[in-house]
Amino acid sequence: MSGVPAAKRALVVADGDVPGRAALDAAWPGWDAGVSLIVAADGGWDKAVSLGLRPDLLVGDADSLPEARFAALAAEGVPIERSPTDKDESDAELALLAALRGERPT
């Protein structure tokens, strides 16, 4: 339809057990096709990297990704939405909210 914006796909990677890339590709071919925004929830950063992904945004309170990694990523220019450890939402919830905003950080 003309005038209707194309749907955007976001991918949120949280910390926890994440299958390897080969297992994901076999179980869900094309799982990462058309993704325009990747948001990592704290320790999900390293999980995303292990899948060959480079998140566009890091969200969290640095309770599962060491403070030094947050600092190093910030120094590399990675956009970070830092949250306090004393909060109502989990890091994954905050990452989902960021993905729903759908804005690629600049």
DSSP file (Angstrom, degrees, kcal/mol; ACC not computed):
  #  RESIDUE AA STRUCTURE BP1 BP2  ACC     N-H-->O    O-->H-N    N-H-->O    O-->H-N    TCO  KAPPA ALPHA  PHI   PSI    X-CA   Y-CA   Z-CA
    1    1 A M    >         0   0    0      0, 0.0     3,-1.1     0, 0.0     2,-0.2   0.000 360.0 360.0 360.0 135.7    0.0    0.0    0.0
    2    2 A S  T 3   +     0   0    0      1,-0.2     0, 0.0     3,-0.0     0, 0.0  -0.512 360.0  20.0 -73.8 140.3    1.3    3.4   -0.8
    3    3 A G  T 3  S+     0   0    0      1,-0.2    -1,-0.2    -2,-0.2     0, 0.0   0.343  93.3 114.9  84.9  -7.3    1.8    5.7    2.1
    4    4 A V    <   -     0   0    0     -3,-1.1    -1,-0.2     3,-0.0     3,-0.1  -0.862  68.8-124.4 -98.0 121.4    2.0    3.0    4.7
    5    5 A P        -     0   0    0      0, 0.0     2,-0.1     0, 0.0     3,-0.1  -0.329  29.4-106.3 -64.4 145.0    5.4    2.7    6.3
    6    6 A A        -     0   0    0      1,-0.1     2,-0.1    -2,-0.0     0, 0.0  -0.409  40.9 -99.6 -67.8 145.4    7.0   -0.7    6.1
    7    7 A A        -     0   0    0     -2,-0.1     2,-0.3    -3,-0.1    -1,-0.1  -0.407  35.9-141.7 -65.5 140.5    7.1   -2.7    9.3
    8    8 A K        -     0   0    0     -2,-0.1     2,-0.5    -3,-0.1    27,-0.1  -0.814   7.3-145.2-104.2 146.8   10.4   -2.5   11.2
    9    9 A R  E     -a   35   0A   0     25,-0.7    27,-3.2    -2,-0.3    28,-1.1  -0.946  13.9-171.7-115.4 131.6   11.8   -5.5   13.0
   10   10 A A  E     -a   37   0A   0     -2,-0.5     2,-0.5    25,-0.2    28,-0.2  -0.890   9.6-151.6-117.3 151.0   13.8   -5.2   16.2
   11   11 A L  E     -a   38   0A   0     26,-2.8    28,-2.8    -2,-0.3     2,-0.5  -0.990   5.3-162.4-124.3 126.1   15.7   -7.9   18.0
   12   12 A V  E     -a   39   0A   0     -2,-0.5     2,-0.6    26,-0.2    28,-0.2  -0.935   3.4-164.2-108.4 128.2   16.2   -7.9   21.7
   13   13 A V  E     -a   40   0A   0     26,-2.6    28,-2.8    -2,-0.5    31,-0.2  -0.950  10.8-173.8-115.1 115.1   18.9  -10.1   23.1
   14   14 A A        -     0   0    0     -2,-0.6     2,-0.1    26,-0.2    28,-0.1  -0.541  31.5 -93.7 -99.6 168.7   18.7  -10.7   26.9
   15   15 A D  S    S+     0   0    0     26,-0.4     2,-0.3    -2,-0.2    29,-0.1  -0.417  80.4  69.9 -76.0 158.7   21.2  -12.5   29.1
   16   16 A G  S    S-     0   0    0     27,-0.2     2,-0.6    -2,-0.1     0, 0.0  -0.874  94.0 -13.3 130.3-163.8   20.7  -16.2   29.7
   17   17 A D        +     0   0    0     -2,-0.3    -3,-0.1    30,-0.0    -2,-0.0  -0.640  62.4 178.3 -77.5 116.9   21.0  -19.4   27.7
   18   18 A V        -     0   0    0     -2,-0.6     3,-0.1    -5,-0.0    -2,-0.1  -0.983  25.6-126.9-120.9 125.4   21.3  -18.5   24.1
   19   19 A P        -     0   0    0      0, 0.0     5,-0.0     0, 0.0     0, 0.0  -0.227  37.3 -92.4 -64.1 160.9   21.7  -21.3   21.5
   20   20 A G     >  -     0   0    0      1,-0.1     4,-2.2     4,-0.0     5,-0.2  -0.236  37.2-103.7 -68.1 164.0   24.6  -21.0   19.0
   21   21 A R  H  > S+     0   0    0     29,-0.3     4,-3.0     1,-0.2     5,-0.2   0.897 120.3  53.0 -57.3 -44.5   24.1  -19.4   15.7
   22   22 A A  H  > S+     0   0    0      1,-0.2     4,-2.2     2,-0.2    -1,-0.2   0.902 109.3  49.0 -61.5 -41.1   24.0  -22.7   13.8
   23   23 A A  H  > S+     0   0    0      2,-0.2     4,-2.4     1,-0.2     5,-0.2   0.908 112.9  47.2 -66.1 -41.6   21.2  -24.0   16.1
   24   24 A L  H  X S+     0   0    0     -4,-2.2     4,-2.8     2,-0.2    -2,-0.2   0.934 112.1  50.0 -64.0 -45.4   19.2  -20.8   15.6
   25   25 A D  H  < S+     0   0    0     -4,-3.0    -2,-0.2     1,-0.2    -1,-0.2   0.884 113.8  45.9 -61.5 -38.1   19.7  -20.9   11.9
   26   26 A A  H  < S+     0   0    0     -4,-2.2    -1,-0.2    -5,-0.2    -2,-0.2   0.897 119.2  39.5 -71.6 -40.4   18.6  -24.5   11.7
   27   27 A A  H  < S+     0   0    0     -4,-2.4    -2,-0.2     1,-0.2    -1,-0.2   0.803 133.1  20.2 -79.6 -29.7   15.6  -24.1   13.9
   28   28 A W  S >< S-     0   0    0     -4,-2.8     3,-1.8    -5,-0.2    -1,-0.2  -0.582  78.6-156.3-143.4  72.9   14.4  -20.7   12.6
   29   29 A P  T 3  S+     0   0    0      0, 0.0    -4,-0.1     0, 0.0    -3,-0.1  -0.249  82.2  15.1 -55.5 133.7   15.8  -20.0    9.2
   30   30 A G  T >  S+     0   0    0      1,-0.1     3,-2.0     2,-0.0    -5,-0.1   0.623  77.9 146.0  79.9  13.5   15.9  -16.2    8.5
   31   31 A W  T <  S+     0   0    0     -3,-1.8    -1,-0.1     1,-0.3    -6,-0.0   0.766  77.4  38.7 -56.1 -26.9   15.4  -15.3   12.2
   32   32 A D  T >  S+     0   0    0      2,-0.0     3,-1.3     3,-0.0    -1,-0.3   0.329  86.5 124.5-107.5   7.9   17.6  -12.3   11.8
   33   33 A A  T <  S+     0   0    0     -3,-2.0     3,-0.1     1,-0.2     0, 0.0  -0.465  79.8   7.4 -69.9 134.8   16.5  -11.2    8.3
   34   34 A G  T 3  S+     0   0    0      1,-0.2   -25,-0.7    -2,-0.2     2,-0.4   0.584  82.9 154.6  74.8  10.5   15.2   -7.7    8.0
   35   35 A V  E <   +a    9   0A   0     -3,-1.3    -1,-0.2     1,-0.2   -25,-0.2  -0.583  16.5 176.4 -73.2 126.5   16.2   -6.6   11.6
   36   36 A S  E     +     0   0A   0    -27,-3.2     2,-0.3    -2,-0.4   -26,-0.2   0.518  65.9  35.6-107.6  -8.4   16.7   -2.9   11.7
   37   37 A L  E     -a   10   0A   0    -28,-1.1   -26,-2.8    67,-0.1     2,-0.5  -0.970  59.4-167.5-149.1 128.7   17.4   -2.5   15.4
   38   38 A I  E     -a   11   0A   0     -2,-0.3    18,-2.7   -28,-0.2    19,-1.4  -0.977   8.9-172.1-119.6 122.1   19.3   -4.7   17.8
   39   39 A V  E     -ab  12  57A   0    -28,-2.8   -26,-2.6    -2,-0.5     2,-0.5  -0.956   8.2-155.2-115.8 126.4   19.0   -4.0   21.5
   40   40 A A  E     -ab  13  58A   0     17,-2.9    19,-2.8    -2,-0.5     2,-0.9  -0.861   8.6-144.4-101.6 132.9   21.1   -5.8   24.1
   41   41 A A  E >   - b   0  59A   0    -28,-2.8     3,-2.6    -2,-0.5   -26,-0.4  -0.839  54.6 -76.0 -97.5 100.6   19.8   -6.1   27.7
   42   42 A D  T >  S+     0   0    0     17,-2.8     3,-2.2    -2,-0.9     4,-0.3  -0.236 128.6  20.0  50.3-113.4   22.9   -5.9   29.9
   43   43 A G  T >> S+     0   0    0      1,-0.3     4,-1.0     2,-0.2     3,-0.5   0.602 109.1  82.5 -62.7 -10.2   24.7   -9.3   29.7
   44   44 A G  H <> S+     0   0    0     -3,-2.6     4,-2.8     1,-0.2    -1,-0.3   0.685  74.0  76.7 -64.7 -17.5   22.8   -9.9   26.4
   45   45 A W  H <> S+     0   0    0     -3,-2.2     4,-2.4     1,-0.2    -1,-0.2   0.963  97.5  41.9 -56.8 -52.5   25.5   -7.8   24.8
   46   46 A D  H <> S+     0   0    0     -3,-0.5     4,-2.0    -4,-0.3    -1,-0.2   0.838 112.7  54.8 -66.4 -32.1   28.0  -10.7   24.9
   47   47 A K  H  X S+     0   0    0     -4,-1.0     4,-0.8     2,-0.2    -1,-0.2   0.919 109.3  47.8 -65.2 -42.7   25.3  -13.1   23.8
   48   48 A A  H ><>S+     0   0    0     -4,-2.8     5,-2.4     1,-0.2     3,-1.0   0.926 110.7  50.7 -63.0 -45.1   24.5  -11.0   20.8
   49   49 A V  H ><5S+     0   0    0     -4,-2.4     3,-1.9     1,-0.3    -1,-0.2   0.881 104.2  58.3 -61.1 -37.8   28.2  -10.7   19.9
   50   50 A S  H 3<5S+     0   0    0     -4,-2.0   -29,-0.3     1,-0.3    -1,-0.3   0.736 104.7  52.5 -64.6 -20.8   28.5  -14.5   20.2
   51   51 A L  T <<5S-     0   0    0     -3,-1.0    -1,-0.3    -4,-0.8    -2,-0.2   0.365 125.5-103.4 -92.5   3.3   25.8  -14.8   17.5
   52   52 A G  T < 5S+     0   0    0     -3,-1.9     2,-0.3     1,-0.3    -3,-0.2   0.710  80.3 131.9  82.4  20.6   27.8  -12.4   15.2
   53   53 A L      < -     0   0    0     -5,-2.4    -1,-0.3    -6,-0.1    -2,-0.1  -0.767  48.2-151.4-106.2 151.0   25.6   -9.5   15.9
   54   54 A R        -     0   0    0     -2,-0.3   -16,-0.2    -3,-0.1    -9,-0.0  -0.928  24.8-136.3-119.7 103.8   26.5   -5.9   16.8
   55   55 A P        -     0   0    0      0, 0.0   -16,-0.2     0, 0.0     3,-0.1  -0.209   4.8-148.7 -59.6 149.2   23.8   -4.3   19.0
   56   56 A D  S    S+     0   0    0    -18,-2.7     2,-0.3     1,-0.2   -17,-0.2   0.653  82.7  24.0 -87.0 -19.9   22.8   -0.7   18.2
   57   57 A L  E     -b   39   0A   0    -19,-1.4   -17,-2.9    21,-0.1     2,-0.5  -0.998  62.8-151.1-150.7 139.9   21.9    0.0   21.8
   58   58 A L  E     -bc  40  80A   0     21,-2.2    23,-2.8    -2,-0.3     2,-0.4  -0.969  18.9-175.5-113.5 127.2   22.9   -1.4   25.3
   59   59 A V  E     +bc  41  81A   0    -19,-2.8   -17,-2.8    -2,-0.5     2,-0.3  -0.969  30.5  72.7-122.8 135.3   20.3   -1.1   28.0
   60   60 A G  E    S- c   0  82A   0     21,-2.0    23,-2.2    -2,-0.4    25,-0.1  -0.912  74.3 -88.4 153.3-176.3   20.8   -2.1   31.7
   61   61 A D        -     0   0    0     -2,-0.3    24,-0.1    21,-0.2    -1,-0.1   0.259  59.4-111.5-113.5   8.6   22.3   -1.6   35.1
   62   62 A A  S    S+     0   0    0      4,-0.1     5,-0.3    -3,-0.1    -2,-0.1   0.826  79.1 125.7  64.6  34.6   25.6   -3.4   34.7
   63   63 A D  S    S+     0   0    0      3,-0.1    -1,-0.1     1,-0.1     4,-0.0   0.671  86.0  22.1 -93.9 -17.7   24.7   -6.2   37.1
   64   64 A S  S    S+     0   0    0      1,-0.3    -1,-0.1     2,-0.1    -4,-0.0   0.519 122.0  57.0-122.4 -11.6   25.5   -8.9   34.6
   65   65 A L  S    S-     0   0    0    -20,-0.0    -1,-0.3   -19,-0.0     5,-0.2  -0.988 100.3-109.5-114.4 120.5   27.8   -7.1   32.2
   66   66 A P    >>  -     0   0    0      0, 0.0     4,-1.9     0, 0.0     3,-0.9  -0.057  18.2-118.5 -55.6 148.4   30.8   -5.8   34.2
   67   67 A E  H 3> S+     0   0    0     -5,-0.3     4,-2.5     1,-0.3     5,-0.2   0.858 114.8  59.1 -52.2 -39.8   31.1   -2.1   34.8
   68   68 A A  H 3> S+     0   0    0      1,-0.2     4,-2.5     2,-0.2    -1,-0.3   0.868 104.3  50.4 -61.7 -36.0   34.4   -2.1   32.9
   69   69 A R  H <> S+     0   0    0     -3,-0.9     4,-2.8     2,-0.2     5,-0.2   0.907 109.0  51.4 -68.2 -41.5   32.6   -3.5   29.8
   70   70 A F  H  X S+     0   0    0     -4,-1.9     4,-2.5     1,-0.2    -2,-0.2   0.941 112.5  46.8 -57.2 -46.2   30.0   -0.8   30.0
   71   71 A A  H  X S+     0   0    0     -4,-2.5     4,-2.3     2,-0.2    -2,-0.2   0.911 112.7  48.6 -63.7 -43.5   32.8    1.8   30.2
   72   72 A A  H  X S+     0   0    0     -4,-2.5     4,-1.4     2,-0.2    -1,-0.2   0.914 112.6  47.8 -64.1 -42.6   34.7    0.3   27.3
   73   73 A L  H  <>S+     0   0    0     -4,-2.8     5,-2.5     2,-0.2     4,-0.4   0.895 110.9  51.1 -66.2 -39.5   31.6    0.1   25.1
   74   74 A A  H ><5S+     0   0    0     -4,-2.5     3,-1.4    -5,-0.2    -1,-0.2   0.906 107.8  53.1 -61.7 -41.0   30.7    3.7   25.9
   75   75 A A  H 3<5S+     0   0    0     -4,-2.3    -1,-0.2     1,-0.3    -2,-0.2   0.805 104.7  55.9 -64.7 -28.9   34.3    4.7   25.0
   76   76 A E  T 3<5S-     0   0    0     -4,-1.4    -1,-0.3    -5,-0.1    -2,-0.2   0.542 124.9-105.5 -78.0  -7.0   33.8    2.9   21.6
   77   77 A G  T < 5 +     0   0    0     -3,-1.4    -3,-0.2    -4,-0.4    -2,-0.1   0.590  64.3 157.5  93.6  11.9   30.7    5.1   21.1
   78   78 A V      < -     0   0    0     -5,-2.5    -1,-0.3    -6,-0.1     2,-0.2  -0.554  47.1-117.7 -69.5 127.7   28.0    2.5   21.8
   79   79 A P        -     0   0    0      0, 0.0   -21,-2.2     0, 0.0     2,-0.4  -0.491  37.7-169.3 -65.3 132.7   24.8    4.2   22.8
   80   80 A I  E     -c   58   0A   0     -2,-0.2     2,-0.7   -23,-0.2   -21,-0.2  -0.989  24.3-161.2-130.7 132.6   23.9    3.1   26.3
   81   81 A E  E     -c   59   0A   0    -23,-2.8   -21,-2.0    -2,-0.4     2,-0.3  -0.889  25.8-161.5-108.1  96.9   20.7    3.6   28.3
   82   82 A R  E     -c   60   0A   0     -2,-0.7   -21,-0.2   -23,-0.2   -23,-0.0  -0.593   7.0-168.6 -83.5 137.5   21.9    3.1   31.8
   83   83 A S        -     0   0    0    -23,-2.2     2,-0.1    -2,-0.3     4,-0.1  -0.884  26.4-103.0-122.9 156.1   19.4    2.3   34.5
   84   84 A P        -     0   0    0      0, 0.0   -22,-0.1     0, 0.0   -23,-0.1  -0.413  25.9-125.4 -71.9 155.1   19.7    2.2   38.3
   85   85 A T  S    S+     0   0    0      1,-0.2     2,-1.3   -24,-0.1   -24,-0.1   0.818 102.8  69.7 -70.1 -29.1   20.0   -1.2   39.9
   86   86 A D  S    S+     0   0    0    -25,-0.0     2,-0.3     2,-0.0    -1,-0.2  -0.713  77.3 124.5 -91.2  89.3   17.0   -0.3   42.2
   87   87 A K        -     0   0    0     -2,-1.3    -4,-0.0     2,-0.1    -2,-0.0  -0.921  65.5-126.6-143.1 164.3   14.2   -0.3   39.5
   88   88 A D  S    S+     0   0    0     -2,-0.3     2,-0.2     2,-0.1    -1,-0.1   0.816  89.0  66.4 -83.3 -32.3   10.9   -1.9   38.9
   89   89 A E  S    S-     0   0    0      1,-0.1     2,-0.1     2,-0.0    -2,-0.1  -0.564  80.6-122.7 -91.7 152.6   11.6   -3.2   35.4
   90   90 A S     >  -     0   0    0     -2,-0.2     4,-2.2     1,-0.1     5,-0.2  -0.439  32.0-107.4 -79.6 166.0   14.1   -5.9   34.5
   91   91 A D  H  > S+     0   0    0      1,-0.2     4,-2.3     2,-0.2     5,-0.2   0.891 122.7  54.6 -60.8 -38.2   16.8   -5.1   32.0
   92   92 A A  H  > S+     0   0    0      2,-0.2     4,-2.4     1,-0.2    -1,-0.2   0.902 106.7  50.4 -63.2 -40.7   15.0   -7.2   29.4
   93   93 A E  H  > S+     0   0    0      2,-0.2     4,-2.3     1,-0.2    -1,-0.2   0.920 110.5  49.2 -62.7 -42.7   11.8   -5.2   30.0
   94   94 A L  H  X S+     0   0    0     -4,-2.2     4,-2.1     1,-0.2    -2,-0.2   0.880 110.5  51.0 -64.2 -37.0   13.7   -1.9   29.5
   95   95 A A  H  X S+     0   0    0     -4,-2.3     4,-2.5     2,-0.2    -1,-0.2   0.898 108.8  51.2 -66.7 -39.9   15.3   -3.3   26.3
   96   96 A L  H  X S+     0   0    0     -4,-2.4     4,-2.4     2,-0.2    -2,-0.2   0.911 109.5  50.3 -62.5 -41.6   11.8   -4.3   25.0
   97   97 A L  H  X S+     0   0    0     -4,-2.3     4,-1.5     2,-0.2    -2,-0.2   0.905 110.5  49.7 -62.8 -40.8   10.5   -0.8   25.7
   98   98 A A  H  X>S+     0   0    0     -4,-2.1     4,-1.0     1,-0.2     5,-0.5   0.910 110.7  50.1 -63.3 -41.8   13.5    0.6   23.8
   99   99 A A  H  <5S+     0   0    0     -4,-2.5     3,-0.4     1,-0.2    -2,-0.2   0.880 106.6  55.3 -64.1 -37.9   12.8   -1.7   20.9
  100  100 A L  H  <5S+     0   0    0     -4,-2.4    -1,-0.2     1,-0.3    -2,-0.2   0.830  99.3  60.0 -66.0 -30.9    9.2   -0.6   20.8
  101  101 A R  H  <5S-     0   0    0     -4,-1.5    -1,-0.3    -5,-0.2    -2,-0.2   0.848  93.9-158.2 -62.7 -31.1   10.3    3.0   20.5
  102  102 A G  T  <5 +     0   0    0     -4,-1.0     2,-0.5    -3,-0.4    -3,-0.1   0.602  38.4 139.2  68.6  12.6   11.9    1.7   17.3
  103  103 A E      < -     0   0    0     -5,-0.5    -1,-0.2   -66,-0.0    -2,-0.1  -0.791  50.7-136.3 -96.0 126.9   14.4    4.5   17.1
  104  104 A R        -     0   0    0     -2,-0.5   -67,-0.1    -3,-0.1   -47,-0.1  -0.689  31.3-117.4 -77.0 124.0   17.9    3.7   16.1
  105  105 A P              0   0    0      0, 0.0    -1,-0.1     0, 0.0   -48,-0.0  -0.256 360.0 360.0 -62.7 149.9   20.2    5.6   18.4
  106  106 A T              0   0    0     -3,-0.0    -2,-0.0     0, 0.0    -3,-0.0   0.391 360.0 360.0-110.7 360.0   22.5    8.2   16.7
